[in-house]
Amino acid sequence: MLLVTVRLPPEATLTDAMEILGLSQEEVDIGYGLVSIDPAHGLYVLRVSEAAARRIDPATGTGVYSDPPIEPFGPPR
C-alpha cells in the first residue's frame, strides 16, 4: 500500500474521502483511516492500493509516497 496526500473539504471523514476519490473499501486501509495533516488547508493522508493511487486525480492528490515497514537493523543489543 502507498500513502497518498489529498486535499478535501474541512472536517472530511474517511467515507467522504472514499466517495470523493471514487475508492472502494478494498482499496483503502480502513484501519489506518484518514489522517489530517493540515486542517487549515484541508490536507489529509490515507493508505491506498497501488492501483487506487494511480487513479487519483492529480488535481485532488498532492503526492504519493511509499510506506515501508520500519524495523530494527540487526538483532537488538
C-alpha positions in Angstrom: 0.0 0.0 0.0 1.0 3.6 -0.6 0.4 6.8 1.3 -1.5 9.5 -0.7 -1.9 13.1 0.3 -5.1 14.7 -0.9 -7.0 18.0 -0.5 -10.5 17.6 0.9 -13.2 19.8 2.4 -12.5 20.7 6.1 -13.5 18.1 8.6 -13.8 15.4 5.9 -14.3 11.8 7.0 -12.9 8.6 5.6 -16.2 7.9 4.0 -16.2 11.4 2.4 -12.7 10.8 1.1 -13.6 7.4 -0.4 -16.7 8.9 -2.1 -14.9 12.0 -3.5 -11.9 9.9 -4.7 -14.0 7.0 -6.0 -12.4 4.4 -3.8 -13.8 1.1 -2.5 -13.2 -0.4 0.9 -10.9 -3.0 -0.7 -8.6 -0.2 -2.0 -8.3 1.7 1.3 -6.6 0.7 4.6 -9.6 1.3 6.8 -7.6 0.7 9.9 -5.1 3.5 9.0 -8.1 5.8 8.4 -8.0 9.4 7.1 -5.3 11.4 8.9 -5.5 15.2 9.0 -2.1 16.7 8.2 -3.0 20.4 7.8 -6.7 21.1 8.8 -6.5 24.8 7.8 -5.7 23.8 4.2 -7.8 20.6 4.0 -4.7 18.4 3.6 -5.1 14.7 4.5 -3.3 11.4 4.1 -4.6 7.9 3.6 -3.2 4.5 2.7 -4.5 3.0 -0.6 -3.6 0.2 -3.0 -1.1 1.0 -5.8 -3.9 0.7 -8.4 -6.0 3.2 -6.5 -3.1 5.6 -6.1 -2.6 5.7 -9.9 -6.3 6.6 -10.4 -6.4 9.5 -8.0 -6.8 12.8 -10.0 -3.6 14.8 -9.7 -5.7 17.9 -9.1 -7.0 16.3 -5.9 -3.9 14.4 -4.8 -0.8 16.2 -3.9 1.6 13.3 -3.7 2.1 9.5 -3.5 4.6 8.2 -1.1 6.0 4.7 -0.2 5.1 3.3 3.2 8.0 0.9 4.0 7.8 -1.1 7.3 10.1 0.3 10.0 12.1 -2.4 11.6 15.3 -2.6 13.6 18.5 -3.3 11.7 20.0 -6.5 13.1 19.4 -8.0 16.5 18.7 -5.8 19.5 21.7 -5.1 21.7 
